Amino acid sequence: MKGISTILAVILIVIIVVALISLTYTFAVGLFTTTTRGATTGTQAVTKRLDQRISFVAASCDATTETVKFTIRHDGAEYGMISGDLSAFIGGSKITTTPNIETSILAVGGVSAEFSNVSSAGYTDGQTITIRVSAPASPMDQIVTCS
């Protein structure tokens, strides 16, 4: 009978060890999944924002018609830009463009329609103005001299 008690004791110890290993594994997987979920979400948000960058294709200012025109391109590789991602400024003041830059959707690699703004104050010949288009990645400036 002594042999059977030893065998039962070994089996019982093996079952306890397997249960403890399973419990530890389950705890560790849950812990690392919870910890890395926030980092993954944050990384994706930053990657998306950095991918939403623009550049100027063309910009001009016509003093006769008092109109500033510019065209921008979405230089990102993966994420498009939705309405409200873009804003346009001239000399630090927010402007309304035609078509409305805030409701235009830029596809990846796409060139937008030509935007224009007619000044209520007017532009003079030789005047230098700064056009700023604010995008999620960073604002872009273009300096234009009116002619």
N, C-alpha and C positions, 0 to 999 in steps of 0.2 A: 503494500500500500504506500510505502514511502515514495516510490517512483511516480505514482499518479499525482500526488500532491505537488511534487516538483514540476511536473509537466503543466499542471493547472496554474501554478504560480508563474511560470515563464509565459504562458499564453496570456494570463491576466496582465502582466507587465508589458508585453508587446501591445496589447489592446490599449492600455493607458497611454503608452508612448505615441502610438499612431493617432490617438484622439488629441493629445496635446500638440502634436505637429500639425494636424488639420486645423485646430483652433488658432494656432499661431499664424499659419498661412492665410487663413481667412481674415484675421485681424490686419495683417500686413497689407494684403491686397486692398482691403477697404480703406485703410489709412492712406496709402499712396494714390489711390484713385481720387479720393476727396482732395488731397493736397495738390495734385497736378491739374485738376479740373479748372481751378481758378487761373493758374498760370497759362494753360492752353487757351482759355477764353481771352485773357488779356493779350497774349501774343497775337492771336488772330485779329483782334481789334486794331492793334498797332500796325500790323502788316497791311490791313485793309486801308487804314488812313494814309500810310506812307505810299501806297500804290496809287492813290488818287491825286496824282500830280498833273499839272498842266504846263503848257508853254505857249507863248504868243507865236502865231503864224505871220500875222501882219497887223499893223496899227497905223492910223493916219488921223490927221486933224485938218479940217477944212475951215479956215476962218471965214470964207465967204458965206457958207451955209451954216456956220457955227455948229458943225457936227464932228463928233469924234467917232471913228469906226475902228473896230478891232476884231480879229478872228483868233480863236484859241484852239489848241489841240489837247486831247487827253493822252498823256504819255505813259499811263499806267499799263500794266501787263495782264491784270486779272480782274480787277473790280471796277465796275462802271460807277458813274456818279449820278445820284438821284437829285430831284429838284430840291433846292434849298442848300445844296452843298457849295454852291458858288455865289459870290457877291462881287459887284464891281464898284470901284471907287475912282474918283478923279480928284486929285488934290486933297485927299483925305476925306472927301464927302461922298457918301453912298449915292449912287446914281441908279436911275431906272433905264434899262436898255430896251431896244426893240430889235429882235424879240426879247422877251424877258429872260435874262440870264439865270434867274433863280428858279425858273420852271423848265429850263432846257435840260434834257438828259444827254449826257455825253457817253457814248459807247467807248469801250477800250480801244485806243488807237484812233479814235474818230476825230475829225475836224468839225468844229461846230459851225453853225451859220454865222454870217457876219453880224456882229452886234453894233448898234449905233446909239448915240445919245446926242440929243440936240440941247445945247446949253441955253438956259434962260438968261444968263448973264452975258453970253457971247464970248467968242475967242478972237484974239487979235492976231494979225499976221506977225510971225516971228515969236509968238508966245510959246513957251515950253511948258508942257503939262505932263503929269505922271499918271498913267493908268495903272491901277492895281486891281488884279482879280484874285480874290481870296478863294482858295481851294482847301480841302481837308489836309493835304500834305504840307502845304505852305503857300503863302501869297506870292504872286509873281508881279513884278513891276515892269512897265515899259514906258520909256520917256519918248515923247513925241513933240516935234516942233510944228506948230500950225503954219500953213502956207495959204 
